[in-house]
Amino acid sequence: MPARHPLAELAPRDVVARGVFAEMEAGRGAFLDARKALGAHFAEKFPTVYASCMAAGIDPAKQPIPVAPAAHYHMGGISVDARGRTSLKGLWAGGEVSSTGAHGANRLASNSLLEAVVYAARIAEDIGGSPIAAPARLPATSMDQQDCAMPALEEKSLRAMMTSHLGVIRHGDRLAEAVRAFAGIERDTANIALRNMATTALLVAASAWARRESRGAHYRIDYPTERPALAHRTMTTLVAARDIAASLSERAPARTVEHAS
């Protein structure tokens, strides 16, 4: 990390994540070395991490710990006002599920704690002991009446594409491919859990495709710099995400199939 940023491992999370990712892609791997900082005190200071390392055959007091980038938090979420109210009457959202603007394009652990405390109090005060209305009964649809078993291969494929196409480094062509794939799963699957996964994945992918710049944890190799005009929050809807998917499907390159004669 010292070669990548003057703050080394204390650089912003997105910078560290890309550094780790680059080392892994190069085949060298990335490691957390706590031998000097903690050494024999590792088990005392971090007993859970120590136990996990030992279970994996690594003694963190004596060996560097292999690390990899992982999805930590979702920057964004359900749009709320200053009192935690969503656009649905009787529904409040707080903490990591919500989009309050407290984080921006990167996320800090301390921000999560403060946001949870502040918005939990605001939501509790706003509810103020008022009675909770019974949920409105929505008209049944044919889609609500069916729920097949989770198709394991489709779920695995969705998870793999989220990692490969929407992970640490993104590119417009791969984002477009992911948008089309997720829209297809959401449209065609008869499994409710997988449909919900595909809906969420589609919203993330379509939003990433539409933001043509790099900012914080959103890094696009085809648009590697920040655009000052985009230095603000953007909101979207599922309808808009589906419209993007439909547009990209129309523009998808035609595939040629060779037939043996």
C-alpha positions as CSV (number, residue, x, y, z in Angstrom):
1,M,0.0,0.0,0.0
2,P,2.8,2.6,0.6
3,A,3.4,2.6,-3.2
4,R,-0.3,3.3,-3.9
5,H,-1.2,5.9,-1.3
6,P,0.7,8.0,1.3
7,L,-1.5,6.7,4.1
8,A,-0.8,3.1,3.1
9,E,-3.3,0.7,4.7
10,L,-5.1,3.7,6.3
11,A,-6.0,5.1,2.9
12,P,-9.8,5.3,2.0
13,R,-11.4,1.9,1.9
14,D,-11.9,1.9,-1.9
15,V,-8.2,2.6,-2.5
16,V,-7.2,-0.2,-0.2
17,A,-9.7,-2.6,-1.8
18,R,-8.4,-1.9,-5.3
19,G,-4.9,-2.3,-4.0
20,V,-5.7,-5.7,-2.5
21,F,-7.6,-6.7,-5.7
22,A,-4.7,-5.8,-7.9
23,E,-2.3,-7.9,-5.8
24,M,-4.7,-10.9,-6.0
25,E,-5.1,-10.4,-9.8
26,A,-1.3,-10.4,-10.2
27,G,-1.1,-13.7,-8.3
28,R,0.9,-12.3,-5.4
29,G,-2.0,-12.1,-2.9
30,A,-2.4,-9.5,-0.1
31,F,-1.8,-9.9,3.6
32,L,-2.4,-8.2,6.9
33,D,0.8,-8.4,9.0
34,A,0.1,-8.0,12.7
35,R,3.3,-9.7,13.9
36,K,5.0,-6.5,15.1
37,A,1.9,-4.5,16.1
38,L,0.3,-7.3,18.2
39,G,2.4,-10.5,18.1
40,A,1.9,-12.5,21.2
41,H,-1.0,-10.2,22.3
42,F,-3.1,-11.0,19.2
43,A,-5.3,-13.7,21.0
44,E,-5.9,-11.3,23.9
45,K,-6.8,-8.2,21.8
46,F,-8.8,-10.0,19.0
47,P,-9.9,-13.4,20.4
48,T,-12.5,-14.1,17.7
49,V,-10.3,-13.2,14.8
50,Y,-7.5,-15.2,16.4
51,A,-9.7,-18.3,16.7
52,S,-10.9,-18.0,13.1
53,C,-7.3,-17.7,11.9
54,M,-6.2,-20.7,13.9
55,A,-9.1,-22.7,12.6
56,A,-7.9,-22.0,9.1
57,G,-4.3,-23.1,10.0
58,I,-2.8,-19.6,10.4
59,D,-1.2,-18.3,13.5
60,P,-1.7,-14.5,13.2
61,A,0.9,-13.9,16.0
62,K,3.5,-15.5,13.8
63,Q,2.2,-15.4,10.2
64,P,0.7,-12.7,7.9
65,I,-3.0,-13.2,7.4
66,P,-4.3,-13.5,3.8
67,V,-7.0,-10.9,3.0
68,A,-9.4,-10.2,0.2
69,P,-11.9,-7.4,-0.6
70,A,-15.4,-8.1,0.5
71,A,-18.8,-6.4,0.2
72,H,-19.0,-4.6,3.5
73,Y,-21.9,-2.1,3.3
74,H,-24.4,-0.9,0.7
75,M,-23.9,2.8,0.0
76,G,-27.4,4.0,-0.6
77,G,-30.7,2.2,0.0
78,I,-34.3,3.2,0.6
79,S,-34.9,7.0,0.3
80,V,-36.0,8.6,3.6
81,D,-36.6,12.1,4.9
82,A,-35.0,13.6,8.0
83,R,-37.4,11.6,10.2
84,G,-36.7,8.3,8.6
85,R,-40.0,8.2,6.7
86,T,-40.1,6.4,3.4
87,S,-42.5,7.1,0.5
88,L,-44.8,4.4,1.9
89,K,-47.1,5.5,4.6
90,G,-46.4,3.7,7.9
91,L,-42.9,2.5,6.8
92,W,-39.8,4.0,8.3
93,A,-36.2,2.9,7.5
94,G,-33.0,3.5,9.4
95,G,-29.4,2.4,9.5
96,E,-27.7,0.6,6.7
97,V,-31.0,-0.2,4.8
98,S,-31.6,3.5,4.2
99,S,-30.2,6.3,2.1
100,T,-29.8,9.4,4.3
101,G,-26.8,11.1,2.7
102,A,-24.7,10.6,5.8
103,H,-22.1,8.5,3.9
104,G,-21.7,9.7,0.4
105,A,-19.8,7.5,-2.1
106,N,-17.7,5.8,0.6
107,R,-18.7,4.5,4.0
108,L,-16.9,4.8,7.4
109,A,-17.7,2.5,10.3
110,S,-18.2,5.4,12.7
111,N,-20.8,7.0,10.4
112,S,-22.8,3.7,10.6
113,L,-22.9,3.9,14.4
114,L,-23.9,7.6,14.5
115,E,-26.5,7.2,11.8
116,A,-28.1,4.2,13.6
117,V,-28.3,6.2,16.9
118,V,-29.5,9.4,15.4
119,Y,-32.2,7.9,13.0
120,A,-33.3,5.3,15.5
121,A,-34.2,8.2,17.9
122,R,-35.8,10.3,15.2
123,I,-37.9,7.4,14.0
124,A,-39.0,6.4,17.5
125,E,-40.0,10.0,18.2
126,D,-41.8,10.3,14.9
127,I,-43.8,7.1,15.5
128,G,-44.6,8.5,18.9
129,G,-46.7,5.6,20.1
130,S,-49.2,6.1,17.3
131,P,-51.1,2.9,16.4
132,I,-49.8,0.8,13.6
133,A,-52.3,0.5,10.8
134,A,-53.1,-2.9,9.3
135,P,-51.3,-3.4,6.0
136,A,-53.3,-2.9,2.9
137,R,-54.3,-6.1,1.2
138,L,-52.9,-6.0,-2.3
139,P,-54.8,-7.8,-5.1
140,A,-53.4,-11.3,-5.8
141,T,-51.5,-11.9,-9.0
142,S,-50.5,-15.1,-10.7
143,M,-46.9,-14.4,-9.7
144,D,-47.9,-14.4,-6.0
145,Q,-49.4,-17.9,-6.2
146,Q,-46.3,-19.7,-7.2
147,D,-42.9,-20.3,-5.6
148,C,-40.8,-23.0,-7.0
149,A,-37.7,-24.4,-5.4
150,M,-34.6,-22.1,-5.4
151,P,-32.7,-22.9,-8.7
152,A,-29.2,-23.4,-7.2
153,L,-27.3,-22.8,-10.5
154,E,-29.1,-19.5,-11.2
155,E,-28.5,-18.3,-7.7
156,K,-24.8,-19.2,-7.9
157,S,-24.6,-17.4,-11.3
158,L,-26.2,-14.3,-10.0
159,R,-23.9,-14.1,-7.0
160,A,-20.8,-14.8,-9.2
161,M,-21.9,-12.0,-11.7
162,M,-22.4,-9.5,-8.8
163,T,-18.8,-10.2,-7.8
164,S,-17.2,-10.2,-11.2
165,H,-19.2,-7.5,-12.9
166,L,-20.1,-5.2,-10.0
167,G,-17.2,-5.7,-7.7
168,V,-14.1,-3.6,-7.0
169,I,-13.5,-2.6,-10.6
170,R,-16.4,-2.0,-13.1
171,H,-16.7,-1.5,-16.8
172,G,-19.6,-0.3,-18.8
173,D,-19.9,-3.3,-21.1
174,R,-19.8,-5.7,-18.2
175,L,-22.4,-3.6,-16.3
176,A,-24.7,-3.7,-19.3
177,E,-24.3,-7.5,-19.5
178,A,-25.2,-7.8,-15.8
179,V,-28.2,-5.5,-16.2
180,R,-29.6,-7.7,-19.0
181,A,-28.9,-10.9,-17.0
182,F,-30.5,-9.7,-13.8
183,A,-33.6,-8.3,-15.6
184,G,-34.0,-11.7,-17.3
185,I,-33.8,-13.6,-14.0
186,E,-36.3,-11.2,-12.4
187,R,-38.7,-11.6,-15.2
188,D,-38.5,-15.3,-15.7
189,T,-37.9,-16.9,-12.4
190,A,-40.7,-18.5,-10.4
191,N,-38.8,-18.5,-7.1
192,I,-39.7,-15.5,-4.9
193,A,-36.4,-15.3,-3.1
194,L,-34.4,-15.4,-6.3
195,R,-36.7,-12.8,-7.8
196,N,-36.0,-10.5,-4.8
197,M,-32.3,-11.0,-5.2
198,A,-32.5,-10.2,-8.9
199,T,-34.5,-7.1,-8.3
200,T,-31.9,-5.8,-5.8
201,A,-29.1,-6.7,-8.2
202,L,-30.8,-5.0,-11.1
203,L,-31.2,-1.8,-9.1
204,V,-27.5,-1.8,-8.2
205,A,-26.3,-2.7,-11.7
206,A,-28.6,-0.2,-13.5
207,S,-27.5,2.6,-11.2
208,A,-23.8,1.8,-11.6
209,W,-24.3,1.7,-15.4
210,A,-25.9,5.1,-15.4
211,R,-23.3,6.8,-13.3
212,R,-20.5,7.4,-15.8
213,E,-17.7,8.4,-13.5
214,S,-15.6,7.0,-10.6
215,R,-16.4,8.2,-7.1
216,G,-15.5,6.4,-3.9
217,A,-16.3,2.7,-4.0
218,H,-17.9,3.1,-7.5
219,Y,-14.8,2.7,-9.7
220,R,-15.3,2.4,-13.5
221,I,-12.2,1.7,-15.5
222,D,-13.9,3.2,-18.6
223,Y,-14.7,6.4,-16.6
224,P,-11.8,6.6,-14.1
225,T,-12.2,10.2,-12.9
226,E,-14.7,12.1,-10.9
227,R,-17.1,14.4,-12.7
228,P,-17.9,17.5,-10.6
229,A,-21.4,17.8,-12.1
230,L,-22.2,14.4,-10.6
231,A,-21.2,15.2,-7.0
232,H,-24.6,14.6,-5.6
233,R,-26.9,11.8,-4.7
234,T,-29.1,10.3,-7.3
235,M,-32.3,8.4,-6.9
236,T,-33.9,5.7,-9.0
237,T,-36.9,3.4,-9.1
238,L,-37.4,-0.2,-10.2
239,V,-39.4,1.1,-13.2
240,A,-36.4,3.2,-14.3
241,A,-34.0,0.2,-13.8
242,R,-36.2,-2.0,-15.9
243,D,-36.4,0.7,-18.6
244,I,-32.5,0.8,-18.7
245,A,-32.5,-3.0,-19.0
246,A,-35.0,-2.9,-21.9
247,S,-33.0,-0.2,-23.7
248,L,-29.8,-2.3,-23.3
249,S,-31.5,-5.4,-24.5
250,E,-32.5,-3.6,-27.7
251,R,-28.9,-2.5,-28.2
252,A,-27.3,-5.9,-27.3
253,P,-24.9,-7.1,-30.0
254,A,-26.4,-9.8,-32.2
255,R,-24.8,-13.3,-31.7
256,T,-24.0,-15.4,-34.7
257,V,-24.5,-19.2,-34.5
258,E,-22.6,-21.5,-36.7
259,H,-24.4,-24.6,-38.0
260,A,-22.5,-27.6,-39.2
261,S,-23.6,-28.8,-42.6
